Amino acid sequence: MDLNTIGRIALIIGIVIAVLGGILMLLARIPFFANLGSLPGDIRIEGQGFTCLVPIVSMILISVILTVVLNIVIRLINRP
């Protein structure tokens, strides 16, 4: 690969990351998404100068939502 191709790939990756960051900033304003990580069942361990957050319930909820959305999209794409 030449430097021109690598530069284009790096530029595209940067634009994708910037767009994803903007979407995440917008989602943080929605109350449902702002509460992720602090749902009942999420483990939070706090000590002196130390915090460990294990969002088990939040990860399960996001997984279920993404599974349903992706299944709907795939079924719409594969319609005869």
C-alpha positions, -999 to +999 in steps of 0.1 A: +000+000+000+012+035-007+010+064+016-019+079-003-041+049+004-030+048+041-039+085+044-073+080+030-080+051+053-068+071+083-090+100+073-121+078+069-115+062+103-111+096+119-144+108+103-162+077+115-149+081+151-159+118+151-195+109+139-197+081+165-186+106+192-213+131+181-240+104+182-229+093+217-230+129+229-266+132+216-276+099+232-262+111+266-290+137+266-317+110+265-326+100+301-327+062+292-292+062+279-279+086+307-290+060+333-270+031+317-243+020+341-263+029+372-292+004+369-300-021+397-277-051+392-248-031+381-218-036+404-200-006+417-170-009+441-156+022+456-125+027+477-101+054+485-092+070+452-105+039+434-138+031+416-146-001+397-179-002+377-191-035+362-224-027+344-237-063+340-274-054+337-267-025+313-246-048+291-273-074+290-300-047+282-279-032+254-272-067+240-309-076+239-318-042+222-291-045+196-301-082+189-337-072+183-328-042+161-303-062+140-327-090+135-354-066+123-329-049+099-317-082+085-353-095+080-361-062+061-330-065+039-337-102+030-374-097+021-382-113-013 
